[in-house]
Amino acid sequence: MRKAPGKNRAASVKAKHHSNLTFRMNILFFAIFIVFSMLIFRLGYMQIVKGEDYVRILERTEEVPVNTSVPRGRMYDRYGRILVDNHPENAITYTKMQTTTSEEMLDIAKKLAQLIEQPTNRVTLRDKQDFWILKNHDAAYEKVTKAEETKIRTKENITTSQINAEIDKLVRERITNEELLQLTEEDLEVLAIYREMVSGYNLSPQIIKSENVSAEEFARVSERLTELPGVNTTTDWKRVKLSSLSILGRTTVPTKGIPKEKLNYYLARDYSRNDRVGESYIEAQYEELLQGQKTVVKNITNKKGQVVDTVTTYEGEPGKDLILSLDSELQAATDKIVEEELLNLKALPGSYLLDRAFLIMMDPNTGDILSMVGKKIEKNPETGENEVVDYAYGSFTTAYEAGSAVKAATVLTGYNQGVISMGTSMGDEPIILAGTDPKTSIFNRGGYIPMNDLLALERSSNSFMFKIALLINGTPYSYGMPLRLKDDTFPKMRNNYAQFGLGVKTGIDLPNEFSGVRGPSGPTMGGKTLDLAIGQYDTYTTLQLAQYISTVANGGYRIQPHVVKEVRDPSQDGKQFGQLVTEIGPTILNQIDNPKEEIDYVKQGLRRVYTGNQGTARAQFADTPYTAAGKTGTAEVVYYGPLREYFGTNTINLTHVGFAPYENPEIAYAVVIPWVNTNLAPHYYQNNVIARRSLDKYFELKAKYQAEKVTDSNVKQPILPAITEEKIGEDEQQ
């Protein structure tokens, strides 16, 4: 009877043990469930949330943009005539693998040196020192004592790379000239090849030689490619300009590659160090379109990291073609006109400060720049003789006082401010303010001549414009009056001028545009307000003047000028343009505040400048077979040009703005000739002559194009040859 309790006790212990085991198993299964849930969650997170990121990382590590030297996009004028082309040439490249050693590269360089002639003129002292160290490793590092090495290694907070850099610096400093002279001509040629091989990145082809690679060299290397791992023969594309027009810009050459100041910018965009890149103007402005797309390859590696295969994942393609707004035939003709008239003025006595002239011709309705001319006289450093160089970019990067050419803007400002109205009469007379010398018009140094606004434009009355400025200031003119300027007078006038594009950037699609210089303003600068009204205070670029007169011509719309008209895919057959990608149409920046009737009324005054009995350009424009209107300008200025020793000399700027036909304007133009001798200005009108000759050429070419059915239509436009056989290679541009 006593055994029963014992059995109960044993059963209880067994039950308790079973219960504990069950509890532990539950905990274990729960833990496994949690772990698997975390794994599933993590896997889902990696695949769904981070999947695309990891794919991109994988692509960055495996897919490499390869510099296959795709052709840059070409440039054509508005009628399809080639302006910038690419010339194919043989090239030899080298691609360094991740596991390639310096010794292996040196061996390849030695073999290549037996097959090609490599110029050594680019080898630097640093290159020679590094090469001598490579060839004489033990002897080189014996130049640094153990004590010196220990001293460097025990410096605080110094990294391994910094230690090696300091030791290498000591070694280079102790390599003697005698030791460097041990390098033979053969060594230097090997070095010239080797330095190009090591200048690139792993897996990215580096051009070893692309200039003057002979057919024999190309064939010899091609035959031995199996003996030269990483070496390849291919085609490089050399940039060739068929015009000396500077705004076309230039590219770097492979030997220069990416400019140092933009290295990080381009490397972040998958460029290679030796890529050609646009360095100035159109080539730089439209670099992303012109550059083209490199081939992208995926490198297949083995466990040792060695590349065993390469698979192309994206075929490279040439850059986009640019159709410019320029008319290359008009450009060439106006280049010649401006150069001839500049040299005519330069030949006259006392023209030592005169060195440049500019012309812009543009469509006032679209903003298309048809011709952009800048000519500059420079002394050839080798011959000492004067020569004329292209300075077209000076038409928007340099600014000058424009003189009376801005008077249409002054009259329209007077209307806008409500101080005069159409037909207002104010006599022309010397303006005499308290404590100042008389300010007069050129044609009236004394006396009083009745005059309204249209006659003021025709005869170019300074006095009329002075009175407008005084009325804007709220102080009508009276003889001997004191003049204290109100705070808002300068802003009112400048803001109105800015509506036309004067004193502000035009927005042209070219870099480095200059907005001009504004003179100081203040309560005591009243006389300068009068100067501003006749264009003899603030400075304006030639392009600003062209935009201003275009705004008047088209009825009050300030149009953004541009030199690129269309962007197209590369041509498939070399005969027809590729598909249209983008057409750059008119962009209206603003509309001036004046109503159309006031603008049309002022245009009548500009027409009288050309045809009126007392028009200042009548001598050059009264007999035109077409209708035109415009305004001349002569600004008395102080010289602040490149010749510092003549700073402060009194000179004259000659200017001219206009448009045609008068009834329906299709062309607007501006001329600027700075720093003419003051004694010549009253007797010579090269500004008017340039305008007339250029306008004649425009209408002559228009008739010719119509007769020959030459069109700038963007539908199936054929590619035409350049108008000249002139070719300017990359090396000449540099």
Secondary structure, 3 states (H helix, E strand, C coil): CCHHHHHHHHHHHHHHHHHHHHHHHHHHHHHHHHHHHHHHHHHHHHHHHCHHHHHHHHHHHHEEEECCCCCCCCEECCCCEEEEEEEEEEEEEECECCCCCHHHHHHHHHHHHCCCCCCCCCCCHHHHHHHHHHHCHHHHHCCCCHHHHHHHHCCCCCCHHHHHHHHHHHHHHCCCHHHHCCCCHHHHHHHHHHHHHCCCCECCCEEEECCCCCHHHHHHHHHCHHHCCCEEEEEEEEEEECCCCHHHCCECCCCCCCCHHHHHHHHCCCCCCCCCCECCHHHHHCHHHHCCECEEEEEEECCCCCEEEEEEEECCECCCEEEECCCHHHHHHHHHHHHHHHHHHHCCCCCCCCCEEEEEEECCCCCEEEEEEEEEEEECCCCCCEEEEECCCHHHHCCECCHHHHHHHHHHHHHHCCCCCCCCECCECCECECCCCCECECCECCCCECCEHHHHHHHCCHHHHHHHHHHHCCCCCCCCECCCCCCCHHHHHHHHHHHHCCCCCCCCCCCCCCCCCCCCCCCCCHHHHHHHHCCCCCCECHHHHHHHHHHHHCCCEEECCECEEEEECCCCCCCECCCEEEECCCCEEEECCCCHHHHHHHHHHHHHHHHCCCCCCHHHHCCCCCCCEEEEEEEEEECCCCCHHHCCCEEEEEEEEEEECCCCCCEEEEEEEEEECCCCCCCCCHHHHHHHHHHHHHHHHHHHHHHHCCCCCCCCCECECCCCCCCEEHHHHC
